[in-house]
């Protein structure tokens, strides 16, 4: 099933831009946003006497509060400009006055979808952690493993929080900005444009999930991110509201931030993207069963609302 618009806002197909043109412009605007955001934060870092963005590569776990906060802003601005800015630019240019409707932002999902989404968040953690272990067993090249290791080391620095102010900044960066921007891009635009190309919503969900995982450039954790992306895609498809995957994405990221704030390094045992020696098969299986039940319930609810 496609993502239908009200009759009063469904333009003639001849007036719609090609999905490939929309996607190409999205990539272009994201690159422009990334450059602008990087230039802005680079100027800020130089003003602070640091050697621009290159200081991120030398971040250590004993980094100072100033360095940690600058690193957070260095992640926030490029992400905000590239993802949120790029997606909104494309939406305003191609969808114009109907951009809220086209992105499925005009209505909030009902409480049953929200409750199912919260249950999805709780169930996806053990499934993601188990899939991360499976991903670790693949014979990946060393450069991929080194890239993942470097990214995880930076994440550890960013998740070092000694005050509520650092917690709030991390929630803004990792929770709000990441969830909003990535969902606008991947579910709001990419998934819907893929559906126009392939006329198959399920195929579009999984293609988008693969792109979503690949763009993170962390291949040791490719499988769990793909599963998360697919789950968010199904939530969007079933609820027909982009607010649901935004909310779920925010909760998924923010729960990890809050866990690190209160538990410190002990939170790593619950993190879905940390290396583990052996998987929790019981937890992963239980989580998978819950996901299947939640998915079945939401698909039935989706069919009832569209019958």
C-alpha positions as CSV (number, residue, x, y, z in Angstrom):
1,X,0.0,0.0,0.0
2,X,1.2,3.5,-0.8
3,X,1.1,6.5,1.5
4,X,-2.1,8.1,0.3
5,X,-2.9,11.8,0.5
6,X,-6.3,13.4,0.9
7,X,-8.0,13.8,-2.5
8,X,-7.8,17.6,-2.1
9,X,-4.0,17.4,-1.9
10,X,-3.2,14.6,-4.4
11,X,-1.5,16.3,-7.4
12,X,-1.5,14.8,-10.8
13,X,1.3,12.4,-11.4
14,X,2.5,14.5,-14.3
15,X,3.1,17.4,-11.9
16,X,5.2,15.4,-9.4
17,X,8.9,15.4,-9.7
18,X,10.7,12.1,-10.4
19,X,11.6,10.3,-7.2
20,X,15.2,10.1,-8.4
21,X,15.3,13.8,-8.8
22,X,14.0,14.3,-5.3
23,X,16.6,11.9,-3.9
24,X,19.4,13.4,-5.9
25,X,18.5,16.9,-4.6
26,X,18.3,15.5,-1.1
27,X,21.9,14.2,-1.3
28,X,23.0,17.5,-2.8
29,X,21.3,19.6,0.0
30,X,22.7,17.2,2.6
31,X,26.2,17.7,1.3
32,X,25.8,21.5,1.3
33,X,24.4,21.4,4.8
34,X,27.3,19.2,6.0
35,X,29.8,21.7,4.6
36,X,28.0,24.7,6.1
37,X,27.6,23.1,9.5
38,X,31.3,21.9,9.5
39,X,32.5,25.4,8.5
40,X,30.4,27.0,11.3
41,X,31.7,24.7,14.0
42,X,35.2,24.8,12.6
43,X,35.2,28.6,13.0
44,X,34.0,28.2,16.5
45,X,36.8,25.7,17.3
46,X,39.4,27.9,15.8
47,X,38.1,30.8,17.9
48,X,38.6,28.6,21.0
49,X,42.2,28.1,20.1
50,X,41.8,24.5,18.9
51,X,43.0,23.1,15.6
52,X,39.6,23.0,14.0
53,X,37.7,19.7,13.6
54,X,40.9,17.7,13.6
55,X,40.9,17.8,17.4
56,X,38.1,15.2,17.3
57,X,40.6,12.5,16.2
58,X,42.7,13.1,19.2
59,X,39.9,12.9,21.8
60,X,40.7,10.8,24.8
61,X,38.6,9.5,27.7
62,X,40.2,12.0,30.0
63,X,39.1,15.0,27.8
64,X,38.1,18.1,29.7
65,X,34.6,19.4,30.0
66,X,35.3,22.1,27.4
67,X,36.6,19.6,25.0
68,X,33.7,17.2,25.5
69,X,31.1,20.0,25.0
70,X,32.9,21.3,21.9
71,X,32.9,17.8,20.5
72,X,29.1,17.6,21.1
73,X,28.5,20.8,19.3
74,X,30.9,19.6,16.5
75,X,28.5,16.7,16.0
76,X,25.3,18.7,16.5
77,X,25.7,21.5,13.9
78,X,26.8,19.4,10.8
79,X,24.1,16.9,11.6
80,X,21.4,19.6,12.0
81,X,22.4,21.3,8.8
82,X,22.8,18.2,6.8
83,X,19.9,16.1,7.9
84,X,17.2,18.4,9.2
85,X,18.2,21.3,6.9
86,X,18.6,19.1,3.9
87,X,15.3,17.3,4.3
88,X,13.3,20.5,5.0
89,X,14.9,22.2,1.9
90,X,13.8,19.3,-0.3
91,X,10.3,19.3,1.3
92,X,9.8,23.0,0.8
93,X,11.1,23.0,-2.8
94,X,9.2,19.9,-4.1
95,X,6.2,19.7,-1.8
96,X,5.7,23.4,-1.1
97,X,2.5,24.2,0.8
98,X,1.7,20.5,1.3
99,X,5.1,19.6,2.8
100,X,3.7,18.8,6.3
101,X,1.2,16.4,4.7
102,X,3.7,14.9,2.3
103,X,6.1,14.2,5.2
104,X,3.2,12.8,7.3
105,X,3.8,15.4,10.0
106,X,0.3,16.8,10.1
107,X,-1.3,14.3,12.5
108,X,-0.1,12.6,15.7
109,X,-0.5,8.8,16.0
110,X,-3.2,7.6,18.4
111,X,-2.3,6.3,21.8
112,X,-2.4,2.6,20.7
113,X,0.4,3.2,18.2
114,X,2.4,5.2,20.7
115,X,2.1,2.4,23.4
116,X,3.1,-0.2,20.8
117,X,6.0,2.0,19.8
118,X,7.3,2.2,23.4
119,X,7.1,-1.5,23.7
120,X,9.0,-1.8,20.5
121,X,11.8,0.3,22.0
122,X,12.1,-2.0,25.0
123,X,12.1,-5.1,22.9
124,X,14.6,-3.9,20.3
125,X,17.5,-3.6,22.7
126,X,18.1,-7.3,23.3
127,X,17.5,-8.1,19.7
128,X,19.9,-5.4,18.5
129,X,22.6,-6.6,21.0
130,X,22.2,-10.2,19.8
131,X,22.4,-9.1,16.2
132,X,25.5,-7.1,17.0
133,X,27.2,-10.3,18.2
134,X,26.2,-12.1,15.0
135,X,27.6,-9.1,13.1
136,X,30.9,-9.5,15.0
137,X,31.2,-13.1,13.7
138,X,31.5,-11.9,10.1
139,X,35.0,-11.9,8.5
140,X,35.1,-8.1,8.0
141,X,38.2,-6.3,6.8
142,X,40.4,-4.8,9.5
143,X,39.8,-1.2,8.2
144,X,36.1,-1.7,9.0
145,X,36.8,-2.9,12.5
146,X,39.2,0.0,13.1
147,X,36.6,2.5,11.9
148,X,34.1,1.0,14.3
149,X,36.6,1.1,17.2
150,X,37.4,4.8,16.5
151,X,33.8,5.7,16.4
152,X,33.1,3.8,19.7
153,X,36.0,5.5,21.4
154,X,34.6,9.0,20.4
155,X,31.1,7.9,21.6
156,X,32.6,6.9,25.0
157,X,34.1,10.4,25.3
158,X,30.8,12.1,24.4
159,X,28.9,9.9,26.9
160,X,31.2,10.9,29.8
161,X,28.9,13.1,31.8
162,X,29.6,14.8,35.1
163,X,26.6,17.1,35.4
164,X,22.9,17.5,34.4
165,X,24.0,20.1,31.9
166,X,26.1,17.6,30.0
167,X,23.2,15.1,30.1
168,X,20.8,17.7,28.6
169,X,23.3,18.6,25.9
170,X,23.7,14.9,25.0
171,X,19.9,14.5,24.9
172,X,19.6,17.4,22.6
173,X,22.4,16.1,20.3
174,X,21.9,12.4,20.4
175,X,18.2,12.4,21.1
176,X,16.3,15.3,19.6
177,X,18.5,16.4,16.7
178,X,19.5,12.9,15.6
179,X,16.0,11.5,15.8
180,X,14.3,14.4,14.1
181,X,16.9,14.8,11.3
182,X,17.4,11.1,10.4
183,X,13.6,10.4,10.4
184,X,12.9,13.4,8.2
185,X,15.5,12.1,5.7
186,X,15.0,8.3,5.8
187,X,11.4,7.7,6.6
188,X,10.0,11.1,5.6
189,X,11.7,11.3,2.2
190,X,13.8,8.3,1.2
191,X,11.3,5.6,2.2
192,X,8.4,7.3,0.5
193,X,10.3,8.1,-2.7
194,X,11.5,4.5,-2.8
195,X,7.9,3.4,-2.5
196,X,7.1,5.5,-5.6
197,X,9.9,3.8,-7.5
198,X,9.2,0.2,-6.5
199,X,5.5,0.4,-5.7
200,X,6.2,-2.0,-2.8
201,X,6.1,-0.6,0.8
202,X,7.9,-3.5,2.4
203,X,10.7,-3.5,-0.1
204,X,11.0,0.2,0.3
205,X,11.3,-0.2,4.1
206,X,14.2,-2.6,3.8
207,X,16.1,-0.7,1.1
208,X,15.8,2.4,3.3
209,X,16.9,0.5,6.3
210,X,20.0,-0.7,4.5
211,X,20.8,2.9,3.4
212,X,20.1,4.1,6.9
213,X,22.6,1.6,8.4
214,X,25.3,2.1,5.6
215,X,25.4,5.9,6.0
216,X,26.6,5.5,9.6
217,X,29.8,3.9,8.2
218,X,30.1,1.5,11.1
219,X,30.0,-1.9,9.5
220,X,30.6,-4.0,12.6
221,X,27.3,-2.7,13.8
222,X,25.6,-2.8,10.4
223,X,23.1,-5.5,11.2
224,X,21.5,-4.0,14.4
225,X,21.2,-0.6,12.8
226,X,19.5,-2.1,9.7
227,X,17.1,-3.9,12.0
228,X,16.4,-0.7,13.9
229,X,15.9,1.2,10.6
230,X,13.5,-1.5,9.4
231,X,11.5,-1.3,12.6
232,X,11.2,2.5,12.4
233,X,10.1,2.0,8.7
234,X,7.4,-0.4,9.7
235,X,6.2,1.9,12.5
236,X,6.0,4.8,10.0
237,X,4.2,2.6,7.4
238,X,1.6,1.3,9.9
239,X,0.9,4.5,11.7
240,X,1.2,6.8,8.7
241,X,2.7,9.4,11.0
242,X,6.3,10.4,11.0
243,X,6.0,11.5,14.6
244,X,5.9,7.8,15.8
245,X,9.4,6.9,14.4
246,X,10.7,10.2,15.5
247,X,9.5,9.5,19.1
248,X,10.7,5.9,19.1
249,X,14.1,6.9,17.6
250,X,14.4,9.6,20.3
251,X,13.5,7.1,23.1
252,X,16.0,4.5,21.7
253,X,18.9,7.0,21.7
254,X,17.9,8.9,24.9
255,X,17.6,5.7,27.0
256,X,21.2,4.9,26.3
257,X,22.3,8.4,27.2
258,X,20.4,8.3,30.5
259,X,21.8,4.9,31.3
260,X,25.3,6.1,30.8
261,X,24.7,9.1,32.9
262,X,23.5,7.1,35.9
263,X,25.4,3.8,35.5
264,X,28.6,5.0,33.8
265,X,30.6,2.2,32.0
266,X,28.2,-0.4,33.6
267,X,25.7,0.7,31.0
268,X,27.8,-0.9,28.2
269,X,26.4,-4.3,29.1
270,X,23.0,-3.1,28.0
271,X,24.1,-1.1,25.0
272,X,23.1,-2.6,21.6
273,X,26.3,-1.4,19.8
274,X,29.0,-2.6,22.2
275,X,31.1,-5.7,21.6
276,X,30.1,-8.7,23.8
277,X,31.7,-12.1,24.3
278,X,28.5,-14.1,24.1
279,X,24.9,-13.1,23.2
280,X,21.9,-13.3,25.5
281,X,19.9,-15.7,23.5
282,X,17.0,-15.8,25.9
283,X,16.7,-12.0,25.9
284,X,17.1,-11.8,22.2
285,X,14.5,-14.4,21.6
286,X,12.1,-12.9,24.0
287,X,12.6,-9.5,22.4
288,X,12.1,-10.9,18.9
289,X,8.8,-12.6,20.0
290,X,7.6,-9.2,21.5
291,X,8.5,-7.5,18.2
292,X,6.6,-10.0,16.2
293,X,3.5,-9.6,18.5
294,X,3.7,-5.8,18.4
295,X,4.2,-5.9,14.6
296,X,1.2,-8.2,14.2
297,X,-1.0,-6.0,16.4
298,X,0.1,-2.8,14.5
299,X,-0.4,-4.3,11.1
300,X,-4.0,-5.4,12.1
301,X,-4.7,-1.9,13.4
302,X,-3.3,-0.4,10.2
303,X,-5.6,-2.6,8.1
304,X,-8.6,-1.7,10.3
305,X,-8.0,2.0,9.8
306,X,-7.6,1.6,6.1
307,X,-10.5,-0.8,5.4
